Amino acid sequence: MKLLLLVLVFALIVGCSDASRTQLRVGFNLWPGYETLYLAQQKGLLADNIELVELLSATDTMDAFRHGRIEVAALTLDEALLLVSEGIALKIVLIMDVSNGADAVVARAPIVELAQLKGKRIAYEQTAVGALMLHKTLDAAQLSMADVDAVHMPVNQHFRAFQSREVDAVVTFEPVTTQLVNQHHKVIFDSAQIPGKIVDVLVVRTAQLSHHFDALQTLISAQFAALAFIKSNPETAAQLMSPRLGLQPNELLAALDGIALADMPTNRDLLVGTGTLPPLQVTADQLLAVLLEHNMIAEITDVDDLVDARFVTQ
């Protein structure tokens, strides 16, 4: 009897171990461009071995990826470059979207123009994209970091801090942007003014690629199917996606106007292209130069092999 019990316990342990090894955990923070993954789940397009892990911020997503708590992360391109600069071997397997206005600097009255940020308290997330947006905003205002009181703050605290008047302006993104605009605050700078700089990508640890290849293919195919559903049924899709974001369906559709969701043809164009380097690789090189110029990243010796386009070309 004891022997049988030991055998059963051992089998259970082995089974749990096998399950943990085969589970593909996909981590991301709240952002309309990532909500397509939950739409795919709601439509029954994801396999049981794909687990979506919502995290509070991009900072938390990067930390989970660093420490192996997730195998896949949805991040901005500059955040992916930051991980590479730390020595983490990863591949970009998918472009999720390009921000074209959904990342923004929102200010309270009486601030209505960039120059009025001088001497003001500005909150931003301590990530590469938060720093990039802040630096680009200050560049446009002809101000420096010394001219403002910039404070680090995770995105899940932005709305509360703004409403409690802890800050005068915030570098944030959807759905917080819409939530603040609904409170009659003003967008004074957004990502449409720095086109192509904020690109959201799906990254995988290089060592995990072969082990999770089939699950990754399923995930990416489901993403494209979700995008097709949004295109053909925008109102229904918005009704399914908006509750988790805390937006009304019409507000989500308006927010998506500031985000270029990347379908399969777009991914092929940017991850493969027709030149010697994929267009995304060229964008990464240009973005790296900006990050280095503003001392936002350590020197990276090799970013010439970031892309794995197999999942969008099969």
Stockholm file with secondary structure:
# STOCKHOLM 1.0

chainA/1-314         MKLLLLVLVFALIVGCSDASRTQLRVGFNLWPGYETLYLAQQKGLLADNIELVELLSATDTMDAFRHGRIEVAALTLDEALLLVSEGIALKIVLIMDVSNGADAVVARAPIVELAQLKGKRIAYEQTAVGALMLHKTLDAAQLSMADVDAVHMPVNQHFRAFQSREVDAVVTFEPVTTQLVNQHHKVIFDSAQIPGKIVDVLVVRTAQLSHHFDALQTLISAQFAALAFIKSNPETAAQLMSPRLGLQPNELLAALDGIALADMPTNRDLLVGTGTLPPLQVTADQLLAVLLEHNMIAEITDVDDLVDARFVTQ
#=GR chainA/1-314 SS CHHHHHHHHHHHHHHHHHHHHHCEEEEEESCTTTHHHHHHHHTTCSCTTEEEEEESSHHHHHHHHHTTSCSEEEEEHHHHHHHHHTTCCEEEEEEEEEESSSEEEEECTTCCSGGGGTTCEEEECSSHHHHHHHHHHHHHHTCCGGGSEEEECCGGGHHHHHHTTSCSEEEEETTHHHHHHTTTCEEEEEGGGSTTSCEEEEEEEGGGTTTTHHHHHHHHHHHHHHHHHHHHCHHHHHHHHHHHHTCCHHHHHHHHTTEEECCHHHHHHHHTCSSSSCHHHHHHHHHHHHHHHTTCSCCCSCCTTCBCCHHHHC
#=GC SS_cons         CHHHHHHHHHHHHHHHHHHHHHCEEEEEESCTTTHHHHHHHHTTCSCTTEEEEEESSHHHHHHHHHTTSCSEEEEEHHHHHHHHHTTCCEEEEEEEEEESSSEEEEECTTCCSGGGGTTCEEEECSSHHHHHHHHHHHHHHTCCGGGSEEEECCGGGHHHHHHTTSCSEEEEETTHHHHHHTTTCEEEEEGGGSTTSCEEEEEEEGGGTTTTHHHHHHHHHHHHHHHHHHHHCHHHHHHHHHHHHTCCHHHHHHHHTTEEECCHHHHHHHHTCSSSSCHHHHHHHHHHHHHHHTTCSCCCSCCTTCBCCHHHHC
//
